[in-house]
Amino acid sequence: MISTYVRREIKERFGKVFSIEISVGSDCRILKLVISGDFFAYPPEVLDSLEREVSGRHVSELVEVVSSAIGRVTLVGVSRESVIELFRSAVEEVAAKCR
């Protein structure tokens, strides 16, 4: 059962859109992560893998897992720092709601 749903997006100046949707259960475990936008990622499979990898993990682990995955991909149109901050912001919101 979903207890919290968060959607966030960034659009950097002269950049692309990077969006995330996170569904979290009442036990603070991630049910689903969806990453979308008009940015480019090479290789794109890293982000697909990240979406699967975080499923079932406690929300407190998300930023660490994302940071590791982002280090293995080249992003075009959005900065790594902005992406990590976007996830950090979403985690703060989710953590406050599922305690």
QUIVEN-V838932 format. One record per residue. SS is DSSP state (H for helix, E for strand, C for the rest). OMEGA is omega in whole degrees, 0 to 359 (999 if undefined). D_LAST is the distance of its C-alpha to the last C-alpha in whole Angstrom. Layout:
ss = <SS	SS>
omega = <OMEGA	OMEGA>
d_last = <D_LAST	D_LAST>
This chain:
ss = <C	E	E	E	E	E	E	E	E	E	E	C	C	C	C	C	E	E	E	E	E	E	E	E	E	C	C	C	E	E	E	E	E	E	E	E	E	C	C	E	E	E	C	C	H	H	H	H	H	H	H	H	H	C	C	C	C	E	H	H	H	H	H	H	H	H	H	H	H	H	C	C	C	E	E	E	C	C	C	H	H	H	H	H	H	H	H	H	H	H	H	H	H	H	H	H	H	C	C>
omega = <179	174	181	176	180	174	179	176	175	171	180	179	183	182	183	178	175	184	173	172	182	173	185	178	181	178	180	176	183	177	183	173	176	177	180	178	181	176	176	178	180	352	183	181	180	180	175	179	179	179	179	186	184	180	179	179	175	184	180	180	191	184	179	180	179	180	179	181	181	177	181	184	173	179	177	179	179	182	176	182	179	179	180	178	177	178	180	179	179	180	178	179	182	182	180	183	187	180	999>
d_last = <15	14	11	11	14	15	19	20	24	26	30	32	35	38	35	34	30	27	25	21	19	16	15	11	11	8	8	7	11	14	16	18	19	23	24	27	30	33	33	35	34	36	36	33	32	30	28	28	27	24	23	24	22	19	18	16	15	12	11	11	15	16	18	20	21	22	24	25	26	27	30	32	32	34	33	36	35	31	31	28	27	26	24	22	21	21	18	17	16	15	12	11	11	9	6	6	6	4	0>
